[in-house]
Every structure is written in structure tokens, then in C-alpha cells.
Amino acid sequence: MRRYEILIPLFHNDGSPQSIDVIDNIITDVQRWFGGITVDREVVGEWANADGEVVEDKLIRLTADAGNEAHRDSEGWLRLMKYDWKADLRQDDIWITSYDVTVI
């Protein structure tokens, strides 16, 4: 099984809040594709900008699993959707990761 995590920023780079409708649409897209997701409503991340200043991000983390047979389709779908989501959220990039999981 493959697990995917998508980090959705709650704020634009200028500090203004993201549209709740845009965020809800992304959540709906992911839920429909995978059939179910876990939504962590606020996680905090930090990164260093080009000037070396630490920037704090408030994010939503979406977690979804795909069986081995669906994993390649899911990865391709996420790559395509990432372009739309970046534009909708006005972001240079959106962090999407994947890794193998074993359910016990």
C-alpha cells in the first residue's frame, strides 16, 4: 500500500488567508479520488527563506492510501492535479509526498 500526504497552506505568501472554498474543493477532489482521507486541520511547519529567516507555515495535511494496484494511477493523478492546485492556491509549489505503508 502507498500513502500520500499533501500539505495545503492556509495562507498566501503575503499572509492573507486562503479561500476556504478552494481548500474545500481540494479536499473533495482528494476524497473522491481515493475514496477516503484523513484531514489534519492545522499543522505547523518551518522553513528558511532566501535571506535565512525562519518562516512559519500553517497548513492542512491530507493523508490518503492507495492499494498497490491503484498506486501508479494515483501518483499520475496527483501530478496532474498539483498544477491546478498550485494555481488555485497561488503557490510556487505544494509539498506532496508518498511512501510505502504496511497495515497491521
Secondary structure, DSSP 8 states (H G I E B T S, - for coil): -EEEEEEEESB-TTS-B--HHHHHHHHHHHHHHHS--EEEEEEEEEEE-TTS-EEEEEEEEEEEEE-TTTHHHHHHHHHHHHHHHHHHHT-S---EEEEE----
